[in-house]
Amino acid sequence: MSRLAPPLPAFALRELWRRVRKGDAEARERLVLAYAPLVKYVAGRMSSALPRHVDLEEVTSWGLVGLLKAVDGFDPRRGVPFEAYAIQRVRGEIIDEIRAQDWAPRSVRQRQRALEAAIRKVEQREGRPATDPELASELGVPEQELESLLGDVARASLFSLNEMFAAPGGEETAELAAVVADPSADTQAKGEQNALREAIAEAIVALPQRERVVVSLYFYDGLTLREIGQVLGVTESRCSQLLSKAVIRMRGRIMRELATS
């Protein structure tokens, strides 16, 4: 997180935080300006997974709202660094705004649900990750049309860990960072966190190798889809398709694991 550290010495940041907790509006504004590079970082990373008509400046403005909420809601007693907390709030605000606009055509959402159902059905039947030919056969479409479908789904999905746990009907979304990183949770919540961590780990291990690499590079190493494509020697579009399939596979597996735990 050091590359995202604000350009202020530690003592200056501590003083600003002290003033913010006393309700100093000027200190709050200075903190937001100091941490503004976080917003640029998150917006830049997320932009490659957004539809082309979504303007980066607009995404950045949504992220700034998230940063303001992060400054107002940060509790250092939880033991989570502000940068990590702020990145999740910024990302969450952008996701909420994208969802609120409901820009994805209904037909694409229907095709996405059909793809999710096909993946679940094939993988439950075969006991392993579904291949593209198997998915095309299950959906009753040519493989070329499956590629087109994956492209549509990729553009209609916001690839974040929060999105992965969205309820099937579009209801509330679990904030993974809050679930996993909150050391103040009670015993029952900690048990749920452990179950979630285990389910995530198992879901990643169960992915086909190339999808596993894409997930690791995107979520944990912070690479963009373009950068991952350069690593794997494939196009950015193909990386988007791989990530789309991986997220759908993981979400289905995690929901099944948690339902039976």
N, C-alpha and C positions, 0 to 999 in steps of 0.2 A: 504493500500500500504506500510505500515511501514515495513513488513517483507521483502520487496524487496528494501528497502532503501540501498544505497551504503555505504560501510564501511568507510566513510569519514565524518568529522564534517562539519556542514553547512557552516562555514566560508571558509573551504578549497574548497568546491564545488563552492561557489560563485566566488572565485578567479580563479578557473579553467574555469568557464564559461566566466568570464571577459577576460581571455587570449584567449579563443577559438574565441570570437567575434572579436579579433584583429588578427586572423589568425595564432595563435600559434599551430603548428602541434603537438608538444609534449603534450600540454595541452589537445588537442583533443584525443590523444591516451590514456592518463590517464583517461579521462572521460569515454571512451568506456570500459576500463578495470573496472572502478568503477561500471558501470551499467551492466556489463556482466551477473550477476545473473538474470537479467530480461529475457535475451535470454534463459537461461537454464529453467526458469520457464515456458515461453511460449512454447518452444519446447517440454518440458515434458508433458504439458497439451495436446498439439495437437497430440502428437505421438499416443495416443490411438485411434484416429480417422483416422490415416493414414494406407495405406496398409503395410503389414508386410515387404515387400522388401525395403521400404524406411528407410534408415539408420538414426538413431537419430543424429549421429555426422554430417551427411550431412545437416539435418534439422537445426541443431544448427549453422552451417556455414552460411546458408542462413539467419538465424535470425541475425547474427552478421552484415551482410550487411545492414539489416534493421535498426539496432541500429546505424550504422555509418550515415545512411541517416537521422535518427531521430536527432542525435547530430547536423548535418549540417543544418537541416531544422527547428529546434525548435525556436518558437517565444514566449517568456514569456509574451508578451503583450496580447496574446489571453486568458490568465487566466487559461490555462489548465496545470496541473502539468506535469512535464517532464515524470515521470514514466508512467502516463496514455497515453500520446502521444506516447512514445517509444513502449509500448506494442502493440499499434495498428499498428505502422510502422513495427515492427518485425513480427507480425502476417501476415500483408499484404504482406510482402516480401516472406514469406514462402508460402503463398497461390499462389502468382504469379509464383514462381518457380515450384510448383506442377502442376499448369495449363500448364506452358510452356512445361513440359515434356510429357503432354498428355498421361499418363500411363494407363488410364482407357480404356478398349477395347470398340470399337464402339458399340458392341452388348449390353454392360452394359449401355452405354449412351442411347441407344434406349429403353431399358427396363425401365430406369429411367423416360424418357419422357412419356412412356406408363402409368407408375404408377402415375405420376403427373396428367395426363389427366383423369385417372380413379377416382382419389380422387376428382378432381374438378367436374366431372360429377355427382358422387354419392352425394356429399355434396350440390351441387346446386339443385339436385332433391329432396333430403330428408330434406334439411334445417338444418342439424346437422352433426357432424363429422362422417365420414364413418367408419364402423366397418371392421375388417379383413374379415369376411365371405362375406360382401357386395363387398369389393374390389376384392376378389378372384372370385366372380361371375361375376363382371363387366369385369375382365380381361380374364375370361373363363379358369381359372386354379384352381387346387386343393389348399386348404389352405396351405398344406405343401410346395407347390411350391411358394406360396406367401411369406412364411417365408424365403425361399432361395433367392427370389428376393429382399426382404428387406435387407438381409445380403449383397448381391452384391451392392445394392444401397448405403448402409451404408459405405462400404469400398471404394466406388467410389465418395463419397462426403466428402468435407472438412467442418466440422461442425463449422462454424464461423458466426458471424452476417454479415460479409461482403459477404460471400458465399450466404447467404439467399437472398440477393438482386441482385444476378447475373442475367443478362438478359437471357431470355429463349434460345436465340441463341448463348449464350456464348460471348456476346459483353461486353461493359464496365460494371464495377461493381461499385455501389455506396459505398463509404467509410462511413459507418454509423457513426463511431466516429467523423469524420470530419463534417458530416451533423448535428449531434446532439450537439456536444460540442463546436462549433465555435461561441463565443459570438460576433464576429465582423461582422457576416453576415448582409446583408442589410435586409430591411423590408420584401421584397418578399421571401428571403431565409428563414427568421425566420418563415414566414407563412408556408412554405413547411416543415420546421423542426417540427412545431407543428402538422401538418397533419400526418407526419411520426410517431411521438411519439404516437399519438392517434391510428393510425393503428396498431402499434406494440402492444400496450396495449390491444386493442380489439382482436387481433389475439391470444395473449397468453391466455386471458380469455376464448376464444372459444375452446381451446384445451380440449380433454378428460383429466380427472384429472391426470392420471399417466404420460401422456406426458407433461402436464403442470409442474409437479413436476420435471421431468427430465430436461426440459428447464431451470427452475429456478435454480436448483442445478448446472447445467453445465455452463450456461452463466453468472449467477449473483453471485453464491457462489464459483465458481471456482473449483468444484469437478471434478475428472476424471470419465470416464465411469465406471471404476472398483469400485471406491468409491461409486458412485451412486448405482451400483448393490448391494453393501453391505448394503446400506441404505434401498433399496426396497426389498431385498431378492431375486434378480434375477441375471442371469448371465450378464457378461459384454457384450456379444453378443446381448442379449435381450435389454439391455439399448441402444446399438447402433441402433437397429431396431426402438425402440421407438423414439429416437432422430431424426432418418431419417424421419419418418412419421411426426413428429412435425414440422420439418423445411419445409418439402414440403407443409404441410397444411398452415403454417404461411405465407410462401412466396406467395402462391396462393391467400390467403385472403388479404394480404397487397397490392399486385398488383391490385386486383380488387377494393379495397377501394380507393387507390390513383388514379385509373383510373376514378372513378366516383366523386371524390372530386373537 
